[in-house]
Amino acid sequence: MTTLSHDSYWQQCRVQPFYMKWALLTVVVFSFAVFNYIALTNVSMLLMLMVAPFAWWAHHTRGQTLEPREVTFLWLIVVFCVWDVSTNLLAGHGWRSALKALLEMRTFGFVVLLWALFSQVLLARTAFYVILTTVSMMMAVNLVLTLSGVIPQGKYFSNEFLHTSHMSHMYGQALVGFFFVLAQMWLVRPSLSWRVLVPMVLLVLSLFLASERRTGYVLLVAGFGVWGGLNAKRLFVGKYRWWLVLAVLAGVVLAANSNVVQSRMALAVTEFNQYFAMTPQERATSVLGSVSIRMQYVATIWEAIRQSNWWVGVGSIDLPPTYQVAAKQFGVSPQAWNWYNWNNPHNEYLYMLATKGVVGLVLYLAIFAQACCVAWRKTDEVQRVGLVMFVFLFLLSITTNSMMIDMEEGHFTLLILLVFLAPHSLGVDGSKTETT
């Protein structure tokens, strides 16, 4: 078996066919751009799609086959995309409009198209380490600039200096997700020592001291429980028990002494109480905070769902007018309409139910359930547990945010799915892995 080591990385790159060299360069750009530049993300994605047919042809000529679980996973994505088109056709729209609306879900489709490309370990591992390095470096820079007073606490240097806004949207998902990936690497490869522990500490400090994204705090606490459960046989015996206790205590002390954490969570409680103290008319006409507006989004979209076909929904094209009708019934004045995002209720479960009905929501959940089934067959423990953790964090975060229907988060999600699922083994747990 040919192995892929750090020492042989450049030698492996040099012997790759041209399309793979193209893909390697492009995936490096894409893995950085997904956090910073929307235009560069789209360009690099297009360049990867251009070489995807060559990867599928090589996949075929080498006699490589997909495992049954992988076939099911990819077919679920295809069926979901077909169902998305069907709901808009059933709503009375033409093929052209329905296919154009499918672009909103294009990141799902890209998973299928790019699968053969990312099944090659060299490319998948390159993407993995570039994403991990990008996230760690950006969080570290943000932490240093915050502690030194260059940027205000809770702000982001990507906003202030790079003039990009979507890094903050993925602060919780990316930061917390890779924290647990690093934790798993440390657990299975203790020899990595400080090379893993240092970035882990920096990520947590950045979350608590330089982030105002409350979702990140929730994801870390909830994820810690799931990660602990997945590693219970290791963590609750011997020395690891005390490491676990110390980690929990350190997190509690850090959160308790963080001004940004305290102020943001206190604001969430205040907005929650204020929302329930208001009458329906006051909720519809008042300027609401980020927590209370999400609660109003839920009430409004639920009204829209209640009046629609539960099985097929209203289709993504008709969601904005349907949403507006429901908002008017709550007494939302035209002057207050700019407070509502008519295309996104900030809860992707309800979005799927409203636009694609029960069938669409079941298909959506089945895709991620099947992703976990595929991951659980992987021999690389970091790859296996890492994907399950990311899926859990994604599914928890979309109760108050979006993932696949927002292009920034959607591109990040497709990258995670491809990197962790497409190769048979990444080999980041220290085991040997094939180069293709």
SVG drawing of the C-alpha trace seen along z (x, -y; Angstrom):
<svg xmlns="http://www.w3.org/2000/svg" viewBox="-55 -53 65 55">
<polyline fill="none" stroke="black" stroke-width="0.4" points="0.0,0.0 1.4,-3.4 1.2,-5.8 0.7,-9.6 3.0,-11.2 4.0,-14.8 7.5,-14.1 6.2,-12.8 3.5,-15.4 5.4,-17.5 6.6,-14.4 3.0,-13.1 1.9,-16.5 4.5,-16.5 3.4,-13.1 -0.3,-14.0 -2.0,-14.5 -2.6,-18.1 -6.3,-18.1 -5.3,-17.1 -2.6,-19.8 -5.3,-22.3 -7.7,-20.9 -5.1,-21.1 -4.3,-24.7 -8.0,-25.6 -9.0,-23.8 -6.4,-25.8 -7.8,-29.0 -11.4,-27.8 -10.7,-26.6 -9.3,-30.1 -11.9,-32.1 -14.9,-30.4 -14.3,-32.4 -13.4,-35.7 -14.4,-36.5 -17.7,-35.5 -16.5,-36.3 -13.3,-34.3 -15.3,-31.4 -17.6,-31.3 -14.7,-31.5 -12.7,-28.8 -15.8,-26.6 -16.3,-27.0 -12.7,-26.1 -13.1,-22.9 -16.3,-22.0 -14.4,-22.3 -12.0,-19.4 -14.7,-17.3 -15.5,-15.3 -11.8,-14.3 -11.9,-13.0 -15.0,-10.9 -13.4,-9.5 -10.3,-8.5 -12.6,-7.1 -14.2,-4.9 -11.0,-3.9 -9.3,-2.8 -12.2,-0.5 -13.1,-2.4 -16.6,-1.9 -18.8,-3.6 -19.9,-1.8 -23.6,-1.2 -23.9,-3.7 -22.2,-6.3 -24.5,-5.6 -27.5,-6.1 -26.1,-9.3 -25.5,-10.8 -28.9,-9.6 -30.7,-11.2 -29.1,-14.5 -30.3,-14.0 -33.8,-13.1 -33.9,-16.2 -32.9,-18.4 -35.5,-16.9 -38.1,-17.4 -37.1,-21.0 -37.8,-21.5 -41.1,-19.5 -42.5,-21.7 -42.1,-24.9 -43.7,-23.1 -46.6,-22.0 -46.9,-25.6 -47.6,-26.6 -44.2,-27.9 -42.5,-26.9 -39.5,-24.7 -37.2,-27.7 -38.2,-29.4 -38.1,-26.1 -34.6,-25.2 -33.4,-28.8 -34.7,-28.5 -32.7,-25.3 -29.6,-27.4 -30.5,-28.2 -29.6,-24.6 -26.7,-24.3 -24.2,-23.5 -26.0,-20.2 -25.7,-19.4 -22.0,-20.3 -21.4,-17.5 -22.4,-15.0 -20.5,-16.6 -17.2,-16.9 -17.4,-13.6 -14.8,-11.8 -12.4,-14.7 -12.4,-14.6 -12.3,-10.8 -8.6,-11.3 -6.9,-11.5 -4.2,-13.9 -6.8,-16.6 -9.0,-15.9 -6.1,-16.1 -4.9,-19.3 -8.4,-20.8 -8.6,-19.6 -5.3,-21.1 -5.9,-24.4 -9.3,-24.8 -8.0,-23.9 -5.0,-26.3 -7.3,-29.1 -9.7,-28.8 -7.0,-28.6 -5.0,-31.5 -8.0,-33.8 -9.3,-33.1 -5.8,-33.7 -5.4,-37.0 -8.9,-38.1 -8.0,-37.2 -4.7,-39.1 -6.3,-42.2 -9.1,-42.2 -6.9,-41.8 -4.6,-44.5 -7.5,-46.9 -7.1,-47.3 -10.7,-46.1 -13.6,-46.3 -14.5,-43.2 -17.0,-41.1 -16.1,-42.6 -14.1,-40.8 -11.0,-41.9 -12.4,-40.4 -15.2,-43.0 -12.9,-45.9 -9.9,-45.3 -10.9,-42.9 -14.4,-44.3 -16.0,-40.9 -19.0,-40.1 -19.7,-36.4 -16.8,-35.2 -18.8,-36.1 -21.7,-34.0 -19.6,-30.8 -17.6,-31.7 -19.5,-29.2 -19.8,-26.4 -16.2,-26.5 -14.4,-27.4 -16.3,-24.9 -16.3,-22.2 -12.5,-22.3 -12.0,-22.5 -13.6,-19.0 -11.6,-17.8 -8.4,-18.9 -9.6,-17.3 -10.1,-14.0 -6.7,-14.2 -5.2,-14.8 -7.1,-11.9 -6.0,-9.4 -2.5,-10.9 -1.2,-12.2 2.2,-12.5 1.0,-15.6 1.0,-17.3 1.3,-21.1 0.8,-21.1 -2.8,-20.3 -3.4,-21.8 -2.1,-25.3 -4.6,-25.9 -7.4,-24.3 -6.7,-26.9 -6.6,-29.7 -9.9,-28.7 -11.7,-28.6 -10.2,-31.9 -11.2,-33.5 -14.7,-32.2 -15.1,-33.5 -13.1,-36.7 -13.5,-37.8 -16.8,-36.6 -20.3,-37.9 -22.0,-34.9 -24.1,-33.3 -24.7,-30.3 -21.0,-29.5 -21.3,-29.3 -24.3,-27.0 -22.6,-24.8 -19.5,-24.4 -21.5,-23.3 -23.8,-21.0 -21.0,-19.6 -18.9,-18.8 -21.6,-16.5 -21.9,-14.7 -18.2,-14.5 -17.8,-13.1 -20.5,-10.5 -18.7,-9.4 -15.5,-8.9 -16.9,-7.8 -14.8,-4.6 -11.6,-6.7 -12.7,-9.9 -14.3,-8.5 -11.5,-6.2 -7.9,-6.9 -6.2,-10.2 -8.6,-11.5 -11.3,-11.9 -9.3,-14.6 -8.4,-16.3 -12.1,-16.4 -13.0,-17.9 -10.2,-20.5 -11.4,-21.4 -15.0,-21.9 -13.9,-24.0 -11.6,-26.1 -14.4,-26.8 -16.8,-27.8 -14.3,-30.2 -13.5,-31.7 -17.1,-32.2 -17.9,-33.7 -15.1,-36.2 -15.8,-37.2 -17.6,-40.5 -18.8,-39.8 -20.2,-36.4 -22.0,-37.8 -23.4,-40.8 -24.6,-38.8 -26.3,-36.1 -27.9,-38.6 -29.2,-40.4 -30.7,-37.2 -32.5,-36.6 -33.8,-40.2 -35.1,-39.9 -36.7,-36.6 -38.6,-38.0 -39.6,-41.2 -41.0,-39.2 -43.4,-37.2 -44.4,-40.4 -45.6,-42.0 -49.0,-41.6 -49.1,-40.2 -49.7,-43.7 -46.7,-45.1 -44.5,-42.3 -45.5,-43.1 -44.8,-46.8 -41.8,-47.0 -38.1,-47.0 -37.0,-43.6 -33.6,-42.3 -31.8,-39.4 -33.4,-36.9 -36.9,-38.3 -37.0,-38.8 -36.2,-35.1 -39.1,-34.2 -41.3,-36.4 -39.9,-34.8 -40.9,-31.4 -44.4,-32.6 -44.9,-34.1 -43.5,-31.1 -45.5,-28.7 -48.6,-30.6 -47.5,-30.4 -47.0,-26.6 -50.4,-26.1 -52.1,-27.6 -50.1,-25.7 -50.0,-22.1 -48.2,-20.2 -46.9,-17.5 -45.4,-19.6 -45.2,-23.1 -45.5,-26.3 -42.2,-26.1 -39.2,-28.3 -40.4,-30.8 -43.7,-31.5 -42.3,-31.7 -41.8,-35.5 -45.4,-36.4 -46.8,-33.7 -44.6,-34.9 -45.8,-38.5 -49.5,-37.4 -48.9,-35.6 -47.0,-38.7 -50.0,-41.0 -52.3,-38.7 -50.1,-39.4 -50.5,-43.1 -47.1,-43.8 -47.2,-47.3 -45.6,-48.1 -43.1,-50.3 -41.9,-47.3 -41.5,-45.0 -37.8,-45.8 -37.2,-44.1 -38.3,-40.8 -36.2,-38.7 -38.9,-37.3 -36.7,-34.6 -35.2,-33.2 -37.0,-32.6 -33.6,-31.8 -34.8,-28.3 -33.9,-25.9 -36.2,-23.1 -39.2,-25.5 -37.9,-26.8 -37.8,-23.2 -41.2,-22.4 -42.7,-25.6 -41.1,-25.4 -40.9,-21.6 -43.4,-20.1 -43.0,-17.1 -41.5,-15.1 -38.7,-17.7 -37.9,-18.0 -37.6,-14.2 -35.3,-14.1 -33.2,-16.9 -32.8,-15.1 -32.2,-11.8 -29.2,-13.3 -27.4,-14.2 -28.4,-10.9 -26.9,-9.0 -23.8,-11.2 -23.3,-9.9 -23.8,-6.3 -21.2,-6.8 -18.8,-8.4 -19.2,-5.6 -17.7,-3.1 -14.5,-5.1 -11.3,-3.6 -9.9,-7.0 -11.2,-7.8 -10.7,-11.6 -12.5,-11.5 -15.4,-9.5 -16.0,-11.4 -15.2,-14.8 -18.0,-14.4 -20.5,-13.3 -19.6,-16.3 -19.9,-18.7 -23.3,-17.3 -24.5,-17.6 -23.3,-21.2 -24.9,-22.1 -28.2,-20.6 -28.2,-22.4 -27.2,-25.8 -29.9,-25.8 -32.6,-26.2 -31.6,-29.9 -29.6,-30.3 -29.3,-28.9 -26.8,-26.5 -27.6,-25.3 -29.7,-28.2 -27.0,-30.7 -24.2,-30.5 -21.3,-31.1 -22.4,-28.5 -23.6,-26.2 -20.1,-26.2 -18.5,-25.5 -20.9,-22.7 -20.3,-21.1 -16.5,-21.3 -16.9,-19.5 -19.1,-16.8 -16.7,-16.2 -13.5,-16.3 -14.8,-13.9 -16.9,-11.6 -15.5,-11.2 -12.0,-9.7 -11.9,-6.2 -9.5,-7.4 -7.9,-10.8 -5.2,-9.2 -5.1,-12.2 -5.4,-9.8 -1.9,-8.5 -2.9,-5.5 -1.7,-4.7 -3.9,-5.6 -4.0,-5.1 -3.1,-8.0 -6.2,-7.6"/>
</svg>
